[in-house]
Amino acid sequence: MRLVEPFLELMTGMMTTLKMLVTEKPVTVQYPEEKKAVKPRYRGRHYLTRYENGLEKCIGCALCAAACPADAIFVEASENTDEKRFSPGDRYASTYEINMLRCIYCGFCEDACPTEAIVLGDNYELSFTDRRQAVYTKEMLILPVPQGGAPTPQVTEPGKFTRSVPEMKDPVD
């Protein structure tokens, strides 16, 4: 009896395994050929957004850097002029860097931004072979100029620029 009982337990386990093999659909995804859809609130790679006219939403206030618990964001602001206008405000971010190795993808930067300039997208495929590649610069983060917009810097007539920009749709899904 002592030898039969372990054998019966083993057979019960094997029957359960065979039943699952035949009746259950596999949950394995063949990555990278197949990619699972992420949830709408997923926080992945960062993007800097623009207005529809091409101006950058980032005004260089550095509230995102202050809110970042991992100290992963560095922002350096410069003044806008009528000859070189990058954003609708008085200032713009001349340097914007995110160290992706330090980032914990908490979304505090997105919450702290008053102009909704920084957005965490759904891209999770981030890999680096060098530590320097993990520092995303402004050129890597900013979205392309929308169709019908003008690239920055833009030239504005003195006194003609209005600070209030109407609410426009973000180009990020």
C-alpha atoms as one frame of an Amber mdcrd trajectory, in Angstrom:
protein
   0.000   0.000   0.000   2.894   2.311   0.705   4.144   2.032  -2.882   0.735
   2.383  -4.546  -0.297   5.658  -2.872   2.606   7.809  -4.236   2.076   6.256
  -7.673  -1.634   7.214  -7.614  -0.782  10.771  -6.582   1.748  11.020  -9.414
  -0.804   9.745 -11.925  -3.410  12.240 -10.655  -0.935  15.071 -11.206  -0.046
  13.817 -14.671  -3.723  13.555 -15.618  -4.270  17.164 -14.554  -1.271  18.237
 -16.663  -2.497  16.331 -19.729  -6.029  17.732 -19.316  -4.681  21.302 -19.222
  -2.448  20.635 -22.211  -5.418  19.559 -24.316  -8.195  21.891 -23.119  -6.445
  25.154 -22.184  -5.238  27.779 -24.650  -1.531  28.625 -24.221  -0.742  31.944
 -22.533   2.753  32.242 -23.991   3.349  35.132 -26.403   6.010  34.759 -29.086
   7.812  38.029 -28.332   9.075  40.017 -30.323   6.977  38.748 -33.248   3.781
  39.054 -31.209   3.296  41.910 -28.785   0.619  42.117 -26.142  -1.395  45.312
 -26.013  -0.698  47.430 -22.955  -3.349  48.934 -20.725  -4.421  52.565 -21.394
  -2.788  53.816 -18.186   0.541  52.071 -18.855   3.572  54.301 -18.284   6.414
  53.696 -20.716   8.825  55.861 -22.710   8.615  59.644 -22.247   7.708  62.112
 -25.008   7.819  65.914 -25.183   4.740  67.180 -27.021   4.079  70.154 -29.285
   1.138  72.376 -30.112  -0.443  72.018 -33.564   1.364  75.160 -34.738   4.718
  73.476 -34.022   5.652  75.295 -30.810   6.924  73.148 -27.966   4.664  72.783
 -24.947   7.607  72.715 -22.525   8.201  76.149 -20.994  11.314  75.133 -19.034
   9.755  75.517 -15.583  11.545  72.364 -14.290   8.576  71.299 -12.152   8.980
  67.807 -13.615  12.568  67.675 -12.368  11.487  68.870  -8.921   8.737  66.231
  -8.751  10.981  63.353  -9.866  11.790  61.159  -6.826  14.656  59.457  -8.668
  16.305  62.731  -9.776  16.302  61.438 -13.352  15.330  64.693 -15.118  17.544
  67.690 -15.876  16.027  70.872 -17.344  17.869  74.053 -18.298  15.730  76.984
 -19.396  16.542  79.828 -21.787  14.654  82.963 -22.788  12.464  83.132 -25.895
  12.933  86.081 -28.231  10.877  87.355 -31.168  13.590  86.095 -33.556  13.825
  82.649 -31.956  10.615  81.391 -30.362  10.441  77.775 -29.224   7.442  77.863
 -26.872   4.536  80.228 -26.183   5.935  81.347 -22.818   8.802  83.629 -21.901
  11.130  80.658 -21.534  11.719  77.290 -23.130  13.757  74.214 -22.237  17.065
  74.611 -24.044  18.313  71.411 -22.406  15.997  68.584 -21.396  17.451  65.221
 -20.413  15.995  62.104 -18.796  18.262  59.373 -17.487  16.204  56.269 -18.255
  18.354  54.099 -15.987  17.298  56.196 -13.007  13.664  56.659 -14.022  11.159
  54.581 -12.041   8.235  55.399 -14.388   6.108  56.771 -11.570   4.452  59.456
 -13.728   5.071  62.286 -11.231   6.709  64.344 -14.008   3.567  64.043 -16.110
   1.379  65.045 -13.153   3.558  68.044 -12.248   3.731  69.561 -15.745   1.424
  72.615 -16.005   1.395  72.568 -19.825   1.103  68.786 -20.305   4.406  68.836
 -22.193   5.809  65.562 -20.863   3.790  62.418 -21.547   4.561  58.812 -20.722
   3.662  56.722 -23.754   3.139  52.995 -24.178   6.541  52.054 -25.609   8.256
  49.553 -23.311  11.026  48.396 -25.642  13.978  50.246 -24.175  17.433  48.709
 -24.321  20.899  50.188 -24.016  24.371  48.842 -24.676  26.048  51.865 -23.113
  25.150  54.084 -20.160  25.314  57.189 -22.361  22.559  55.776 -24.589  20.230
  55.730 -21.577  20.272  59.529 -21.296  17.497  60.732 -23.586  18.050  64.282
 -24.817  15.441  66.792 -25.931  16.008  65.836 -29.577  15.235  62.196 -28.768
  12.177  63.022 -26.659  10.373  65.685 -28.690   7.706  64.639 -31.156   7.970
  65.716 -34.799   6.274  68.896 -35.971   2.589  68.197 -36.735   1.355  68.539
 -40.283   0.577  72.186 -40.974   2.878  73.416 -38.190   6.203  75.209 -38.485
   9.471  73.917 -37.031  11.070  75.683 -34.092  12.573  78.205 -33.674   9.845
  80.344 -35.175  10.073  84.045 -35.938   7.295  86.257 -34.540   6.653  89.916
 -35.106   7.421  92.059 -32.051   4.252  92.578 -30.024   2.181  90.234 -32.205
   2.637  87.025 -30.228  -0.120  86.163 -27.830   0.840  84.142 -24.802  -2.391
  82.217 -24.664  -2.407  79.309 -27.053  -5.786  77.647 -27.588  -6.205  74.122
 -26.282  -5.026  71.760 -28.996  -5.106  68.001 -29.419  -1.961  66.084 -28.424
  -0.347  64.064 -31.212   0.367  61.168 -28.816  -2.230  58.392 -28.633
